């Protein structure tokens, strides 16, 4: 059994940042990161660009093996944590090894939710979360002509953009809901997105629940591959590649019995401390007490994971730090500016393709949490911003926003959310598309 | 170390010349989260440099390393060499 001062389970943004910050404050302590992925830290954000052929694979990596050596951090890759005994401070891992930790940080992120249907394990059926997933998709997409995407959301947009960018002629999205990305967007914002998809040759069918994926035998290697997608309404769609994006979940099973309080994620306070001494959680898996919105909150995005890593790294090292950040998450689809690998640092803007799209989620975009939602833009204009307003402790604040095809509004809205700015004097103007949102924060 | 609270003057030693590659920046804002006196997002949701010495050099380095598109380039003023990426 190996004894370490800090054991980090999970090697992406939150875990790596926390380890680095902890190291800077505790030069003599021992640190081990255990990651279930077989790679040093890479950028999950850039998987979208990689899938579109915009960047080379080696550009994905954020850390080289030498970085871990320089920081004196033991990096154990391709290994999962199997069980946790919190009383004796022990974690067993999938290789059979065992760690005795002083402090334990859980940054396991999420894994894809699998669709409970026959055929989701066939060849040419893909989920998307990891670099291995992206590699497998790229190896197949060049041989594909007809794609079906199941689900509407960020991953669905990534699949759609990847498939079209790689020359797949027919791309169809099936969503179970009444409209694309219902649950996160209102109907109008969804319409704006869907129009962008359609302009790019992607069809969307709503109220279609997939019943089964049927197979044929691959001519190339005699393995069963997907041939058609059958829906519960009885429709059948031919497909030689299928992408599934129906959400992610946090694996909470491996530490069952340890006493850690869980809800949808690992419940923590504003210091990212769990209810069990010496155990912390950060990143997508943490359901933390959000001091900005005064509620438990799961925020699954890169900036959030990174800044939680910073805060929790300090806290674990004894500099107890409240986590307080309002993060946003943005994605471009179809029109991502070409990534210039020559790294010229000029300020020239990339030309944008007219038909491309952009969407951002800022803060809490939950209608049941807000007192009021103000809409800017119209479906006809192809832009839609929804601003979520709530009175908290006597201040009328913007607590969140969804921004479709209007990236210029993301900056001021994020600042307004983060700054807890009283927007009562501007509230009546927010719906006016000519009102410059920069006035909120100037 | 002098900890000057003046808002008109940087209170940190300037170690880096900082460039942001706007073609790469996607507005993920992890730099802003880690070094908020150094970086901000502009009206196009791209990172801009407010003050090359807004935060301690180690925070600026961490901010650059956290960028998921490696859009932040740090040049060490002392040596004239690119330190990151």
Interface residues (C-beta under 8 A of the other chain):
Chain A: X13 X17 X20 X21 X24 X43 X44 X45 X46 X49 X59 X62 X301 X302 X303 X304 X306 X307 X310 X325 X327 X328 X329 X330 X332 X337 X338 X339 X340 X343 X344 X345 X347 X348 X349 X350 X360 X407 X408 X410 X411 X412 X414 X415 X438
Chain B: X19 X20 X21 X22 X23 X24 X26 X27 X28 X29 X30 X32 X33 X34 X41 X42 X43 X44 X45 X58 X62 X65 X66 X68 X69 X70 X73
